[in-house]
Amino acid sequence: MESRGKYGQYIRWIFTGVDFLILNLAYLAVCTLTPVAEHFFSKTVWLMMNISFIAVSYFFSDIHCRRVVYADRVVLQVIKAVMLHTVIFMALLMFLGFDKASWRTYVKFYIAFFAGLSTWWLLSRKLLKRYRAFGKNYKRIIIIGGGHVGIRLMNELESDAGYGYRILGMFDNDKKAKSVKYYRGDLNQVEKFVQDNLVDEMYCCIPDNENDEMVKLIKIADSNAVDFYYVPQFGKHITRRFELYPIGNVPVLAIRPYPLSNPINALLKRSFDLVVSSIVLVLSPIVIIPVSIVIKLTSPGPVFFKQERTGLRGEPFMCYKFRTMRVNRESDTMQATRNDPRKTKFGNFLRKSNIDELPQFFNVWKGEMSIVGPRPHMIKHTEAYSALIDKYMLRHTIKPGITGWAQVNGYRGQTDELWKMVKRVEYDVWYAENWNFMLDMKIIFLTVVNMFKGEQNAF
């Protein structure tokens, strides 16, 4: 029988051991490099530091086992882990009376620890994905149900070899499912297939009204030590996360609210926008003055281009940019194209370098935009696309941004075909539903990288 990886079961323990190594290296670095850390360099402090991390590992070491997790979520978990360690560690030291070291020493320690743990967790994810991509440490699974939910699940599991899933078969009573990839038979053949093959997980994608079939499948899974997962029968357009909680003995799924509906998250995002936009605006004359002079010298008209665009909750606002085109009557109705004759040579440079959007930091400072968010569209396009694209208006549940998740994934520039706007909306809605601060940092980083690398759709 084909091996799934001889050492796969030890990965969590090995990686957790490296977590402790990172913790102790940060401690050793601070004790060695900080002259005033004599109170920090103590067997008791060292022991309490490691004991504190045992509790952290209990809650967070599952990060090493998760097969599908994004980098921004990993860093967010690191932040939570370090914060929990801080609380436990400080409480233990205060209880024992060993909190005599300078607060600067603790700050240095936690900066080193956070940097080391973040680097390691991100690197370990890459290593593990590479390991799984080579056919190691994989899960052998079967999917029950070949409808649209089962197919969506199949596509997701196969989208990245680094997730480490091998689909052995798909079963469905519907004859139409015979044309689906991995089809192995109807539900009566599931038990024999599980007994004849080494199956780790069973994903049930049949409607919950087929209770008798589901009870049989659960019994088959229990009898053969197979992990059973039920996939809710949501429509293909329902992508938001749900939370399960009980009302008595009745399980209830509740739609998780948008992250930015939380006042703390909204305050964090707004504070970041206000600080960064203030700094940029203070320094902006270094760029604004020479750019303004060149714009005036190369074509007649104003320096800034103002256009009404759709903002938060569909409210219009005046969006600012450097003028990159000759004054024309189609500026409020027609998108820029690759070889648009309306663009000036200098304007083309401003667009490709994204410098034309610098004035939008004033919109951010005013609170009309955010640094990261869905790109604001012209009023005319909002009216047209809202009638053509499902969930289009959901992109306006958050403030528009200078850059966004759709843009760093290649969906920027002209939307001359409807599918391009559909994909842009999908990314924008996903961002609104999955926002976190580290995701914003990731998008900003990718935007800067793309600016230097050059983007094909920047015109």
C-alpha positions as a Markdown table, in Angstrom:
| # | Residue | x | y | z |
|---|---|---|---|---|
| 1 | Met | 0.0 | 0.0 | 0.0 |
| 2 | Glu | 1.3 | 3.5 | -0.9 |
| 3 | Ser | 2.8 | 5.4 | 2.0 |
| 4 | Arg | 1.4 | 8.7 | 3.0 |
| 5 | Gly | 4.7 | 9.9 | 4.5 |
| 6 | Lys | 6.7 | 8.0 | 7.1 |
| 7 | Tyr | 7.2 | 11.1 | 9.4 |
| 8 | Gly | 3.9 | 12.9 | 8.7 |
| 9 | Gln | 2.5 | 12.1 | 12.2 |
| 10 | Tyr | 5.6 | 13.8 | 13.8 |
| 11 | Ile | 5.4 | 17.1 | 11.9 |
| 12 | Arg | 3.3 | 18.9 | 14.6 |
| 13 | Trp | 5.7 | 17.8 | 17.4 |
| 14 | Ile | 8.9 | 18.7 | 15.3 |
| 15 | Phe | 7.5 | 22.1 | 14.4 |
| 16 | Thr | 6.4 | 22.8 | 18.0 |
| 17 | Gly | 9.9 | 21.9 | 19.1 |
| 18 | Val | 11.3 | 24.5 | 16.7 |
| 19 | Asp | 8.8 | 27.0 | 18.2 |
| 20 | Phe | 10.4 | 26.4 | 21.6 |
| 21 | Leu | 13.9 | 26.8 | 20.0 |
| 22 | Ile | 12.9 | 30.2 | 18.6 |
| 23 | Leu | 11.6 | 31.3 | 22.0 |
| 24 | Asn | 14.9 | 30.3 | 23.7 |
| 25 | Leu | 17.0 | 31.8 | 21.0 |
| 26 | Ala | 15.2 | 35.1 | 21.5 |
| 27 | Tyr | 15.8 | 34.9 | 25.2 |
| 28 | Leu | 19.5 | 34.0 | 24.8 |
| 29 | Ala | 19.9 | 36.9 | 22.3 |
| 30 | Val | 18.4 | 39.5 | 24.7 |
| 31 | Cys | 20.5 | 38.2 | 27.7 |
| 32 | Thr | 23.7 | 38.2 | 25.7 |
| 33 | Leu | 23.3 | 41.5 | 23.8 |
| 34 | Thr | 21.6 | 43.6 | 26.5 |
| 35 | Pro | 24.0 | 44.7 | 29.3 |
| 36 | Val | 21.2 | 45.6 | 31.7 |
| 37 | Ala | 19.4 | 42.2 | 31.4 |
| 38 | Glu | 21.0 | 40.7 | 34.6 |
| 39 | His | 17.5 | 40.4 | 36.3 |
| 40 | Phe | 16.2 | 38.8 | 33.1 |
| 41 | Phe | 19.0 | 36.2 | 33.0 |
| 42 | Ser | 17.7 | 33.8 | 35.7 |
| 43 | Lys | 16.8 | 30.1 | 35.8 |
| 44 | Thr | 13.4 | 31.0 | 37.3 |
| 45 | Val | 12.7 | 33.5 | 34.5 |
| 46 | Trp | 13.8 | 31.1 | 31.9 |
| 47 | Leu | 11.6 | 28.3 | 33.4 |
| 48 | Met | 8.5 | 30.5 | 33.6 |
| 49 | Met | 9.1 | 31.7 | 30.0 |
| 50 | Asn | 9.0 | 28.1 | 28.7 |
| 51 | Ile | 6.1 | 27.0 | 31.0 |
| 52 | Ser | 4.1 | 30.0 | 29.6 |
| 53 | Phe | 4.8 | 28.8 | 26.1 |
| 54 | Ile | 3.4 | 25.4 | 26.9 |
| 55 | Ala | 0.0 | 27.0 | 27.3 |
| 56 | Val | 0.4 | 28.9 | 24.1 |
| 57 | Ser | 1.3 | 25.7 | 22.2 |
| 58 | Tyr | -1.8 | 24.0 | 23.5 |
| 59 | Phe | -4.0 | 26.7 | 21.8 |
| 60 | Phe | -1.9 | 27.6 | 18.7 |
| 61 | Ser | 0.2 | 24.6 | 17.7 |
| 62 | Asp | -2.6 | 23.4 | 15.4 |
| 63 | Ile | -1.3 | 26.1 | 13.0 |
| 64 | His | 1.3 | 23.5 | 11.9 |
| 65 | Cys | -1.5 | 21.0 | 11.0 |
| 66 | Arg | -3.8 | 23.3 | 9.0 |
| 67 | Arg | -3.7 | 22.5 | 5.4 |
| 68 | Val | -5.4 | 25.7 | 4.0 |
| 69 | Val | -4.3 | 28.9 | 5.7 |
| 70 | Tyr | -3.2 | 32.2 | 4.3 |
| 71 | Ala | 0.0 | 34.1 | 5.2 |
| 72 | Asp | -1.9 | 37.1 | 6.8 |
| 73 | Arg | -3.8 | 34.6 | 9.0 |
| 74 | Val | -0.5 | 33.0 | 10.1 |
| 75 | Val | 0.9 | 36.4 | 11.2 |
| 76 | Leu | -2.4 | 37.2 | 13.0 |
| 77 | Gln | -2.0 | 33.9 | 14.9 |
| 78 | Val | 1.5 | 34.8 | 15.8 |
| 79 | Ile | 0.3 | 38.1 | 17.2 |
| 80 | Lys | -2.3 | 36.3 | 19.3 |
| 81 | Ala | 0.2 | 33.7 | 20.5 |
| 82 | Val | 2.8 | 36.3 | 21.6 |
| 83 | Met | 0.1 | 38.3 | 23.4 |
| 84 | Leu | -1.1 | 35.3 | 25.3 |
| 85 | His | 2.5 | 34.4 | 26.2 |
| 86 | Thr | 3.0 | 38.0 | 27.4 |
| 87 | Val | 0.0 | 37.8 | 29.7 |
| 88 | Ile | 0.8 | 34.4 | 31.2 |
| 89 | Phe | 4.6 | 35.1 | 31.5 |
| 90 | Met | 4.1 | 38.5 | 33.2 |
| 91 | Ala | 1.4 | 37.0 | 35.6 |
| 92 | Leu | 3.8 | 34.2 | 36.7 |
| 93 | Leu | 6.7 | 36.6 | 37.2 |
| 94 | Met | 4.6 | 39.0 | 39.3 |
| 95 | Phe | 3.2 | 36.1 | 41.3 |
| 96 | Leu | 6.7 | 34.8 | 42.1 |
| 97 | Gly | 8.2 | 38.3 | 42.5 |
| 98 | Phe | 10.7 | 38.0 | 39.7 |
| 99 | Asp | 9.5 | 41.0 | 37.6 |
| 100 | Lys | 12.6 | 43.1 | 38.3 |
| 101 | Ala | 14.0 | 43.4 | 34.8 |
| 102 | Ser | 13.6 | 46.7 | 32.9 |
| 103 | Trp | 10.5 | 47.0 | 30.7 |
| 104 | Arg | 12.9 | 47.8 | 27.8 |
| 105 | Thr | 14.3 | 44.3 | 28.2 |
| 106 | Tyr | 10.9 | 42.7 | 27.9 |
| 107 | Val | 10.1 | 44.8 | 24.8 |
| 108 | Lys | 13.4 | 43.7 | 23.2 |
| 109 | Phe | 12.6 | 40.1 | 24.0 |
| 110 | Tyr | 9.1 | 40.2 | 22.6 |
| 111 | Ile | 10.2 | 42.0 | 19.4 |
| 112 | Ala | 12.9 | 39.3 | 18.8 |
| 113 | Phe | 10.4 | 36.6 | 19.7 |
| 114 | Phe | 7.7 | 38.0 | 17.4 |
| 115 | Ala | 10.1 | 38.4 | 14.5 |
| 116 | Gly | 11.6 | 34.9 | 14.9 |
| 117 | Leu | 8.2 | 33.2 | 15.4 |
| 118 | Ser | 6.6 | 35.0 | 12.4 |
| 119 | Thr | 9.5 | 34.1 | 10.1 |
| 120 | Trp | 9.5 | 30.5 | 11.3 |
| 121 | Trp | 5.7 | 30.0 | 11.0 |
| 122 | Leu | 5.6 | 31.5 | 7.5 |
| 123 | Leu | 8.7 | 29.5 | 6.4 |
| 124 | Ser | 7.3 | 26.3 | 7.9 |
| 125 | Arg | 4.1 | 26.7 | 5.9 |
| 126 | Lys | 6.2 | 27.0 | 2.7 |
| 127 | Leu | 8.3 | 24.0 | 3.7 |
| 128 | Leu | 5.2 | 21.9 | 4.5 |
| 129 | Lys | 3.5 | 22.9 | 1.3 |
| 130 | Arg | 6.6 | 21.9 | -0.7 |
| 131 | Tyr | 6.8 | 18.6 | 1.2 |
| 132 | Arg | 3.2 | 17.9 | 0.4 |
| 133 | Ala | 3.5 | 18.9 | -3.2 |
| 134 | Phe | 6.1 | 16.1 | -3.6 |
| 135 | Gly | 3.4 | 13.6 | -2.5 |
| 136 | Lys | 4.2 | 13.4 | 1.2 |
| 137 | Asn | 2.0 | 13.9 | 4.2 |
| 138 | Tyr | -1.2 | 13.8 | 2.2 |
| 139 | Lys | -4.8 | 13.0 | 3.2 |
| 140 | Arg | -6.7 | 10.4 | 1.2 |
| 141 | Ile | -10.3 | 11.5 | 0.9 |
| 142 | Ile | -13.6 | 10.6 | -0.8 |
| 143 | Ile | -16.4 | 13.0 | -1.6 |
| 144 | Ile | -20.1 | 12.0 | -1.3 |
| 145 | Gly | -22.2 | 14.0 | -3.7 |
| 146 | Gly | -21.5 | 15.2 | -7.2 |
| 147 | Gly | -23.7 | 18.3 | -7.2 |
| 148 | His | -22.4 | 21.9 | -7.4 |
| 149 | Val | -21.3 | 21.8 | -3.7 |
| 150 | Gly | -19.3 | 18.6 | -4.2 |
| 151 | Ile | -17.7 | 19.9 | -7.4 |
| 152 | Arg | -16.8 | 23.2 | -5.7 |
| 153 | Leu | -15.1 | 21.3 | -2.9 |
| 154 | Met | -13.3 | 19.1 | -5.3 |
| 155 | Asn | -11.9 | 22.1 | -7.2 |
| 156 | Glu | -10.8 | 23.8 | -4.0 |
| 157 | Leu | -9.0 | 20.7 | -2.8 |
| 158 | Glu | -7.2 | 20.3 | -6.1 |
| 159 | Ser | -6.4 | 24.0 | -6.5 |
| 160 | Asp | -3.1 | 23.7 | -4.7 |
| 161 | Ala | -1.0 | 20.5 | -4.5 |
| 162 | Gly | 0.6 | 22.0 | -1.3 |
| 163 | Tyr | -2.7 | 21.4 | 0.5 |
| 164 | Gly | -1.9 | 17.7 | 0.5 |
| 165 | Tyr | -5.2 | 16.1 | -0.5 |
| 166 | Arg | -5.7 | 13.1 | -2.7 |
| 167 | Ile | -9.2 | 12.5 | -3.9 |
| 168 | Leu | -9.7 | 8.7 | -4.2 |
| 169 | Gly | -13.3 | 8.8 | -5.4 |
| 170 | Met | -16.7 | 10.6 | -5.6 |
| 171 | Phe | -20.0 | 8.8 | -5.0 |
| 172 | Asp | -23.5 | 9.9 | -5.9 |
| 173 | Asn | -26.9 | 8.2 | -6.6 |
| 174 | Asp | -27.6 | 10.7 | -9.4 |
| 175 | Lys | -26.8 | 9.2 | -12.8 |
| 176 | Lys | -25.7 | 12.7 | -14.0 |
| 177 | Ala | -22.7 | 12.5 | -11.7 |
| 178 | Lys | -21.2 | 9.7 | -13.8 |
| 179 | Ser | -19.5 | 12.3 | -16.0 |
| 180 | Val | -17.8 | 14.0 | -13.0 |
| 181 | Lys | -14.1 | 13.3 | -12.4 |
| 182 | Tyr | -13.4 | 10.6 | -9.8 |
| 183 | Tyr | -16.8 | 9.1 | -10.0 |
| 184 | Arg | -16.7 | 5.6 | -8.4 |
| 185 | Gly | -20.3 | 4.6 | -8.1 |
| 186 | Asp | -23.5 | 5.2 | -6.1 |
| 187 | Leu | -23.7 | 5.5 | -2.3 |
| 188 | Asn | -24.2 | 1.7 | -1.9 |
| 189 | Gln | -20.6 | 1.2 | -2.9 |
| 190 | Val | -19.1 | 3.6 | -0.4 |
| 191 | Glu | -18.7 | 1.0 | 2.4 |
| 192 | Lys | -16.8 | -1.5 | 0.3 |
| 193 | Phe | -14.6 | 1.2 | -1.2 |
| 194 | Val | -13.7 | 2.4 | 2.3 |
| 195 | Gln | -12.9 | -1.1 | 3.4 |
| 196 | Asp | -10.7 | -1.8 | 0.3 |
| 197 | Asn | -8.9 | 1.4 | 0.3 |
| 198 | Leu | -7.1 | 3.5 | 3.0 |
| 199 | Val | -9.4 | 6.5 | 3.4 |
| 200 | Asp | -8.6 | 9.3 | 5.9 |
| 201 | Glu | -11.5 | 11.6 | 5.5 |
| 202 | Met | -15.0 | 11.6 | 4.1 |
| 203 | Tyr | -16.7 | 14.8 | 2.9 |
| 204 | Cys | -20.5 | 14.5 | 2.7 |
| 205 | Cys | -22.0 | 17.0 | 0.2 |
| 206 | Ile | -25.5 | 15.5 | -0.1 |
| 207 | Pro | -28.6 | 17.5 | 0.9 |
| 208 | Asp | -29.4 | 17.3 | 4.6 |
| 209 | Asn | -32.9 | 16.0 | 3.8 |
| 210 | Glu | -31.3 | 12.6 | 3.0 |
| 211 | Asn | -31.1 | 11.8 | 6.7 |
| 212 | Asp | -31.1 | 8.0 | 6.3 |
| 213 | Glu | -28.2 | 8.1 | 3.8 |
| 214 | Met | -26.2 | 10.4 | 6.1 |
| 215 | Val | -26.7 | 8.2 | 9.1 |
| 216 | Lys | -25.4 | 5.2 | 7.1 |
| 217 | Leu | -22.3 | 7.2 | 6.0 |
| 218 | Ile | -21.5 | 8.3 | 9.5 |
| 219 | Lys | -21.7 | 4.7 | 10.7 |
| 220 | Ile | -19.4 | 3.7 | 7.8 |
| 221 | Ala | -16.9 | 6.4 | 8.8 |
| 222 | Asp | -17.0 | 5.5 | 12.5 |
| 223 | Ser | -16.6 | 1.8 | 11.7 |
| 224 | Asn | -13.5 | 2.4 | 9.6 |
| 225 | Ala | -11.8 | 5.1 | 11.6 |
| 226 | Val | -12.5 | 7.7 | 8.9 |
| 227 | Asp | -13.0 | 11.4 | 9.8 |
| 228 | Phe | -16.4 | 12.6 | 8.7 |
| 229 | Tyr | -17.1 | 16.1 | 7.5 |
| 230 | Tyr | -20.5 | 17.5 | 6.4 |
| 231 | Val | -20.4 | 20.3 | 3.8 |
| 232 | Pro | -23.6 | 22.6 | 4.1 |
| 233 | Gln | -25.6 | 22.9 | 0.9 |
| 234 | Phe | -25.2 | 26.6 | 0.3 |
| 235 | Gly | -25.7 | 28.1 | -3.1 |
| 236 | Lys | -22.7 | 28.9 | -5.2 |
| 237 | His | -23.0 | 32.6 | -4.5 |
| 238 | Ile | -22.9 | 32.2 | -0.7 |
| 239 | Thr | -19.3 | 32.6 | 0.2 |
| 240 | Arg | -19.5 | 34.3 | 3.7 |
| 241 | Arg | -18.3 | 32.5 | 6.7 |
| 242 | Phe | -20.8 | 30.9 | 9.2 |
| 243 | Glu | -20.4 | 30.2 | 12.9 |
| 244 | Leu | -22.0 | 27.2 | 14.5 |
| 245 | Tyr | -23.6 | 27.6 | 17.9 |
| 246 | Pro | -26.2 | 25.6 | 19.8 |
| 247 | Ile | -29.7 | 26.6 | 20.9 |
| 248 | Gly | -30.4 | 23.8 | 23.4 |
| 249 | Asn | -29.7 | 20.7 | 21.4 |
| 250 | Val | -30.3 | 22.3 | 18.0 |
| 251 | Pro | -27.2 | 23.4 | 16.0 |
| 252 | Val | -27.6 | 26.8 | 14.3 |
| 253 | Leu | -25.5 | 28.4 | 11.6 |
| 254 | Ala | -25.2 | 32.2 | 11.9 |
| 255 | Ile | -23.6 | 34.4 | 9.2 |
| 256 | Arg | -20.5 | 35.9 | 10.7 |
| 257 | Pro | -20.7 | 39.7 | 10.5 |
| 258 | Tyr | -18.2 | 41.6 | 8.3 |
| 259 | Pro | -15.0 | 42.1 | 10.3 |
| 260 | Leu | -15.1 | 45.8 | 9.8 |
| 261 | Ser | -18.5 | 46.0 | 11.4 |
| 262 | Asn | -16.6 | 45.5 | 14.6 |
| 263 | Pro | -15.9 | 49.0 | 16.0 |
| 264 | Ile | -12.4 | 47.9 | 17.2 |
| 265 | Asn | -11.4 | 46.7 | 13.7 |
| 266 | Ala | -12.9 | 49.8 | 12.1 |
| 267 | Leu | -11.0 | 52.1 | 14.5 |
| 268 | Leu | -7.8 | 50.2 | 13.8 |
| 269 | Lys | -8.2 | 50.6 | 10.0 |
| 270 | Arg | -9.2 | 54.2 | 10.3 |
| 271 | Ser | -6.3 | 55.0 | 12.6 |
| 272 | Phe | -3.8 | 53.5 | 10.2 |
| 273 | Asp | -5.4 | 55.4 | 7.3 |
| 274 | Leu | -5.2 | 58.7 | 9.2 |
| 275 | Val | -1.6 | 58.3 | 10.3 |
| 276 | Val | -0.3 | 57.1 | 7.0 |
| 277 | Ser | -2.3 | 59.6 | 4.9 |
| 278 | Ser | -1.1 | 62.5 | 7.2 |
| 279 | Ile | 2.5 | 61.5 | 6.8 |
| 280 | Val | 2.1 | 61.2 | 3.0 |
| 281 | Leu | 0.4 | 64.6 | 2.7 |
| 282 | Val | 3.1 | 66.3 | 4.7 |
| 283 | Leu | 5.8 | 64.9 | 2.4 |
| 284 | Ser | 3.7 | 65.1 | -0.8 |
| 285 | Pro | 5.0 | 68.6 | -1.9 |
| 286 | Ile | 8.2 | 66.8 | -2.8 |
| 287 | Val | 6.3 | 65.0 | -5.6 |
| 288 | Ile | 3.3 | 67.3 | -6.2 |
| 289 | Ile | 5.3 | 70.4 | -7.1 |
| 290 | Pro | 7.4 | 68.9 | -9.9 |
| 291 | Val | 4.6 | 66.8 | -11.2 |
| 292 | Ser | 2.3 | 69.8 | -11.3 |
| 293 | Ile | 4.8 | 71.8 | -13.2 |
| 294 | Val | 5.3 | 69.1 | -15.9 |
| 295 | Ile | 1.5 | 68.6 | -16.2 |
| 296 | Lys | 1.0 | 72.3 | -16.9 |
| 297 | Leu | 3.9 | 72.4 | -19.4 |
| 298 | Thr | 2.9 | 69.3 | -21.4 |
| 299 | Ser | -0.9 | 70.0 | -21.8 |
| 300 | Pro | -3.4 | 72.8 | -21.2 |
| 301 | Gly | -5.9 | 72.2 | -18.3 |
| 302 | Pro | -6.0 | 71.7 | -14.5 |
| 303 | Val | -3.3 | 69.8 | -12.6 |
| 304 | Phe | -5.8 | 67.7 | -10.7 |
| 305 | Phe | -8.6 | 65.6 | -12.2 |
| 306 | Lys | -11.8 | 65.4 | -10.1 |
| 307 | Gln | -14.5 | 62.8 | -10.7 |
| 308 | Glu | -17.5 | 61.7 | -8.8 |
| 309 | Arg | -17.3 | 58.1 | -7.8 |
| 310 | Thr | -19.2 | 55.6 | -5.7 |
| 311 | Gly | -18.2 | 55.4 | -2.1 |
| 312 | Leu | -19.2 | 53.7 | 1.1 |
| 313 | Arg | -22.9 | 52.5 | 1.0 |
| 314 | Gly | -23.2 | 53.8 | -2.5 |
| 315 | Glu | -22.7 | 57.4 | -1.5 |
| 316 | Pro | -21.0 | 59.5 | -4.2 |
| 317 | Phe | -17.8 | 61.4 | -3.4 |
| 318 | Met | -15.3 | 63.5 | -5.4 |
| 319 | Cys | -12.2 | 61.4 | -6.1 |
| 320 | Tyr | -8.9 | 63.2 | -6.8 |
| 321 | Lys | -6.1 | 62.2 | -9.2 |
| 322 | Phe | -3.4 | 63.9 | -11.2 |
| 323 | Arg | -4.7 | 64.7 | -14.7 |
| 324 | Thr | -3.2 | 62.2 | -17.1 |
| 325 | Met | -5.3 | 63.0 | -20.2 |
| 326 | Arg | -6.1 | 65.9 | -22.3 |
| 327 | Val | -9.3 | 67.6 | -21.3 |
| 328 | Asn | -12.2 | 65.7 | -23.0 |
| 329 | Arg | -15.9 | 65.2 | -22.8 |
| 330 | Glu | -15.8 | 61.4 | -22.3 |
| 331 | Ser | -13.8 | 61.4 | -19.1 |
| 332 | Asp | -16.9 | 60.6 | -16.9 |
| 333 | Thr | -18.2 | 57.8 | -19.1 |
| 334 | Met | -15.3 | 56.0 | -20.9 |
| 335 | Gln | -12.5 | 54.0 | -19.2 |
| 336 | Ala | -8.9 | 54.4 | -20.2 |
| 337 | Thr | -7.6 | 51.9 | -22.8 |
| 338 | Arg | -4.1 | 50.6 | -23.4 |
| 339 | Asn | -3.4 | 52.9 | -26.3 |
| 340 | Asp | -5.9 | 55.6 | -25.4 |
| 341 | Pro | -5.2 | 58.7 | -27.6 |
| 342 | Arg | -6.5 | 61.0 | -24.8 |
| 343 | Lys | -3.5 | 60.2 | -22.6 |
| 344 | Thr | -0.5 | 62.4 | -22.6 |
| 345 | Lys | 3.0 | 60.9 | -22.6 |
| 346 | Phe | 3.7 | 62.2 | -19.1 |
| 347 | Gly | 0.2 | 61.0 | -18.1 |
| 348 | Asn | 1.0 | 57.6 | -19.3 |
| 349 | Phe | 4.1 | 57.5 | -17.1 |
| 350 | Leu | 2.0 | 58.7 | -14.1 |
| 351 | Arg | -0.4 | 55.9 | -14.7 |
| 352 | Lys | 2.2 | 53.1 | -15.0 |
| 353 | Ser | 4.0 | 54.3 | -11.9 |
| 354 | Asn | 0.7 | 54.8 | -9.9 |
| 355 | Ile | 1.8 | 58.4 | -9.1 |
| 356 | Asp | -1.4 | 59.7 | -10.6 |
| 357 | Glu | -3.3 | 58.3 | -7.5 |
| 358 | Leu | -1.2 | 60.2 | -4.9 |
| 359 | Pro | -3.9 | 62.9 | -4.5 |
| 360 | Gln | -6.3 | 60.2 | -3.3 |
| 361 | Phe | -4.4 | 60.2 | 0.1 |
| 362 | Phe | -6.4 | 63.4 | 0.6 |
| 363 | Asn | -9.6 | 61.4 | 0.1 |
| 364 | Val | -8.2 | 58.9 | 2.7 |
| 365 | Trp | -7.4 | 61.7 | 5.1 |
| 366 | Lys | -11.0 | 63.1 | 4.7 |
| 367 | Gly | -12.4 | 59.6 | 5.5 |
| 368 | Glu | -14.0 | 59.1 | 2.0 |
| 369 | Met | -11.5 | 56.4 | 1.1 |
| 370 | Ser | -9.2 | 53.9 | 2.7 |
| 371 | Ile | -5.6 | 53.0 | 1.7 |
| 372 | Val | -6.8 | 49.4 | 1.0 |
| 373 | Gly | -10.3 | 48.6 | -0.3 |
| 374 | Pro | -12.2 | 48.1 | -3.6 |
| 375 | Arg | -11.3 | 50.6 | -6.2 |
| 376 | Pro | -14.0 | 53.2 | -6.6 |
| 377 | His | -15.9 | 53.1 | -9.9 |
| 378 | Met | -17.5 | 55.9 | -11.9 |
| 379 | Ile | -21.2 | 56.5 | -11.1 |
| 380 | Lys | -22.1 | 55.4 | -14.6 |
| 381 | His | -20.3 | 52.1 | -14.2 |
| 382 | Thr | -21.9 | 51.5 | -10.8 |
| 383 | Glu | -25.4 | 51.9 | -12.3 |
| 384 | Ala | -24.6 | 49.6 | -15.2 |
| 385 | Tyr | -22.8 | 46.8 | -13.4 |
| 386 | Ser | -25.1 | 46.7 | -10.4 |
| 387 | Ala | -27.8 | 45.5 | -12.8 |
| 388 | Leu | -25.6 | 42.9 | -14.5 |
| 389 | Ile | -23.5 | 41.4 | -11.7 |
| 390 | Asp | -24.8 | 39.6 | -8.6 |
| 391 | Lys | -23.5 | 40.9 | -5.3 |
| 392 | Tyr | -21.9 | 43.9 | -7.1 |
| 393 | Met | -23.2 | 46.4 | -4.4 |
| 394 | Leu | -21.6 | 44.3 | -1.6 |
| 395 | Arg | -18.3 | 45.8 | -2.6 |
| 396 | His | -19.6 | 49.1 | -1.2 |
| 397 | Thr | -20.1 | 47.8 | 2.3 |
| 398 | Ile | -16.6 | 49.1 | 3.0 |
| 399 | Lys | -14.8 | 52.2 | 1.9 |
| 400 | Pro | -13.1 | 52.2 | -1.5 |
| 401 | Gly | -9.3 | 52.1 | -1.5 |
| 402 | Ile | -6.3 | 53.4 | -3.4 |
| 403 | Thr | -5.2 | 49.7 | -3.8 |
| 404 | Gly | -7.1 | 46.5 | -3.3 |
| 405 | Trp | -7.2 | 42.7 | -3.2 |
| 406 | Ala | -8.5 | 42.6 | -6.8 |
| 407 | Gln | -5.7 | 44.9 | -8.0 |
| 408 | Val | -2.8 | 42.9 | -6.6 |
| 409 | Asn | -4.3 | 39.7 | -8.0 |
| 410 | Gly | -4.2 | 41.1 | -11.6 |
| 411 | Tyr | -7.7 | 42.5 | -11.9 |
| 412 | Arg | -7.0 | 46.2 | -12.5 |
| 413 | Gly | -7.3 | 48.5 | -15.5 |
| 414 | Gln | -9.8 | 48.2 | -18.3 |
| 415 | Thr | -12.9 | 45.9 | -17.9 |
| 416 | Asp | -13.8 | 45.6 | -21.6 |
| 417 | Glu | -15.4 | 42.2 | -21.0 |
| 418 | Leu | -18.0 | 41.5 | -18.3 |
| 419 | Trp | -16.1 | 38.5 | -16.8 |
| 420 | Lys | -13.2 | 40.8 | -15.8 |
| 421 | Met | -15.5 | 42.9 | -13.7 |
| 422 | Val | -17.2 | 39.8 | -12.3 |
| 423 | Lys | -13.7 | 38.6 | -11.1 |
| 424 | Arg | -12.9 | 42.0 | -9.7 |
| 425 | Val | -16.2 | 42.0 | -7.7 |
| 426 | Glu | -15.5 | 38.4 | -6.4 |
| 427 | Tyr | -12.1 | 39.6 | -5.0 |
| 428 | Asp | -13.6 | 42.8 | -3.6 |
| 429 | Val | -16.4 | 40.9 | -1.8 |
| 430 | Trp | -13.9 | 38.3 | -0.5 |
| 431 | Tyr | -11.8 | 41.1 | 0.9 |
| 432 | Ala | -14.8 | 42.6 | 2.7 |
| 433 | Glu | -15.7 | 39.3 | 4.2 |
| 434 | Asn | -12.2 | 38.3 | 5.3 |
| 435 | Trp | -10.6 | 41.5 | 6.3 |
| 436 | Asn | -7.9 | 41.6 | 8.9 |
| 437 | Phe | -5.1 | 44.1 | 9.5 |
| 438 | Met | -2.3 | 41.8 | 8.3 |
| 439 | Leu | -4.2 | 41.3 | 5.0 |
| 440 | Asp | -4.0 | 45.1 | 4.5 |
| 441 | Met | -0.3 | 44.9 | 5.1 |
| 442 | Lys | 0.1 | 42.1 | 2.6 |
| 443 | Ile | -1.8 | 44.0 | -0.1 |
| 444 | Ile | 0.2 | 47.2 | 0.5 |
| 445 | Phe | 3.4 | 45.1 | 0.3 |
| 446 | Leu | 2.3 | 43.5 | -3.0 |
| 447 | Thr | 1.3 | 46.9 | -4.4 |
| 448 | Val | 4.8 | 48.3 | -3.8 |
| 449 | Val | 6.3 | 45.2 | -5.3 |
| 450 | Asn | 4.1 | 45.5 | -8.4 |
| 451 | Met | 5.0 | 49.2 | -8.7 |
| 452 | Phe | 8.7 | 48.3 | -9.1 |
| 453 | Lys | 8.1 | 45.2 | -11.1 |
| 454 | Gly | 5.6 | 46.8 | -13.5 |
| 455 | Glu | 2.0 | 45.6 | -14.2 |
| 456 | Gln | 0.6 | 44.5 | -17.5 |
| 457 | Asn | -2.8 | 46.1 | -16.9 |
| 458 | Ala | -1.4 | 49.5 | -15.6 |
| 459 | Phe | -2.4 | 51.9 | -18.3 |
